[in-house]
């Protein structure tokens, strides 16, 4: 019995140490700094809406965008509302490419938000309504997972996972418990977590991007000195593409109509 | 079952613990292409992130002495000897704006929600020097101007040698003046792009501009020229120094010999970087006079005209009239906006469209705005003239341009009320016999911004990130590890306990009983349980021994067990035996009752 206590105590200590391990702390700003930056961005945006000088308004929209992007990227605040703000400001500043990229980011986080859908539609309209990139078979299969509340799914998985192992532990201790209950709970947990994890893995592997330059030159290969232009004119801002390959400064992309071309990576914004 | 549980626990713990190890291999560093650079030229600045592919480029704003332009990022993955290395290289062009020792400060890069800082880098920035082969001139048509007056300026680059890819840099004016490429430039029909033979596109202070290639003279010799027309708009009164601007060039200094493997289309020119400075020009900027400033003046400088028109001139009260205003004036016309009809006399008799003005065509020197107005009365005979106030620099005074009034014929009709536009449910207005018009969806557009703190909550939940966090690792690994520990602990301790012995003896006896096809095997199963539970040798236990052992242990089932074992022994030696199925049932019952009784006695 003493040995049992020793082993259980040691296991508990290891788990507590894992939870309390000093994780590498991010160099994050204080809440006050974040709130101030957000307030400044909102003020710039409202000032831009009020001004009649278009050049000044554009500069103010850009200042607001810089601040919101700093919050999203440097402070790792991934919130569809923040992306909607960036998309709106980019759209009003006449930058449909970056607006579209921002709305697409918001759509990935919350595809049900009407502001996201309206912004996406407006950005596509301003960009000339180029055809969006069709989804792959896997993306279509997993599309429904985007509409599920991720927190609920992951919390359900955590509960099922812990409950399953508790049942197995009870049986190990020699107490009566249904033989298949533990494995069934674990299997249901895995089924619940699978679409969430699969969507994340797929998002990290299949890169979508948007053309952000006004007329991005597109060539048949990764050099403008050697290869002929793929199209008579450059790709307009707002064209949605799928990134297929990167070589140095060039990226091979597939357009919505299935054609492929090479563009400079600097002219793309990955979603 | 215990072994299976242990195996699952070990695998789950290893999988859960594997993720944090990868995050520790990330490193971030910065590098520049050259430690010495000419003012106005560019130096390439790279941030190299090793160990991940998920780095986002930081915003490089506010570098003292530099302007920064992001060029993009390249990603590289290598697998050598089964070990994978990932690198992201983000690249910027930095342009020094002054000479001296300039420091590129430490930059914070966020990778996987962690922040990393690069080391600061010092770069020496020196002034460009004049070259006999090149000349760069800034020309301004006048030396005095008013605040806000757009002036046409021109940069001319004289090329005494073959040179490529001109890049222009210099002061953007800050709060003193605005400088931007002139909008008119390339004639219709030219090819466009960087390689246009006459009007190539270049980058001027971050804006695409169209230059013109031509001919000129440099020290009496005919040379090629590159001309760029600009618009300079002073923003404050006083003395203004414009320039110098710098032109960075790739000067062709030779050609590389061809190689058999070379494509015939490859440019084999050998080039050398050169930066040519322009002259600076002075400008005296006068403030706009306060005297005579009209109430509706909104900062237009130059000479403007305004015209208005309506496509429908025979309407009823409340009918929409498409109304167009065309303003002509000098470029840039960025500050030209549609007139505020509420301030113009006579327009109070018209109801303006709630969505306001829409931008129409925008030709060089011309802006068109359209809207819809609705007459409120049938007494109206015309749409009043539109007024536009501006400061005429040639006369040095404020003037007001007026369009002509547009004749209008308005017939009386019902009064326009909100009920005409917005009805109740199912089209009912509440007025008998009067049906409301249905509401139709508008043209769409963006929704209002979010200003509440809800926008600052990180809503992204990543299963993979959670699994890599200490809490996630504990949640994933904890239950299986705990189960594994219990399994090990139970396995060891139960060897020495009576309960463990009884449990194993019960399992063994039941296995034997299930497979029993003869009377002696049934007896063997009972003996195995009794021997195992009470530390006896099962093979040596007779019916009498079993009774003795059980009685010693305090069991009341000794006699019944003895009878059962005796029956089995009789059958074994050929005596009359009971039915095998009945015997197995009795043995099963005795074993179960014994297990329960011995458990209570212990």
Interface residues (C-beta under 8 A of the other chain):
Chain A: X1 X3 X4 X7 X8 X10 X11 X12 X14 X15 X18 X19 X20 X21 X23 X24 X26 X27 X28 X34 X35 X38 X42 X45 X52 X53 X54 X55 X66 X69 X70 X71 X73 X74 X76 X77 X78 X79 X80 X81 X82 X84 X85 X87 X88 X89 X91 X92 X109 X110 X114 X115 X118 X119 X121 X122 X125 X150 X151 X154 X158 X161 X162 X164 X165 X166 X168 X169 X171 X172 X173 X174 X179 X193 X196 X197 X200 X201 X204 X214 X217 X225 X226 X234 X246 X248 X249 X264 X265 X266 X267 X268
Chain B: X1 X2 X5 X9 X23 X54 X56 X58 X59 X61 X70 X71 X72 X73 X74 X75 X91 X108 X110 X113 X114 X115 X117 X178 X193 X208 X263 X265 X266 X267 X298 X299 X334 X335 X337 X444 X445 X446 X447 X448 X449 X450 X451 X453 X454 X455 X456 X457 X458 X459 X460 X461 X462 X463 X464 X466 X469 X470 X471 X473 X474 X475 X476 X477 X478 X479 X480 X481 X482 X483 X485 X486 X487 X488 X489 X490 X492 X493 X503
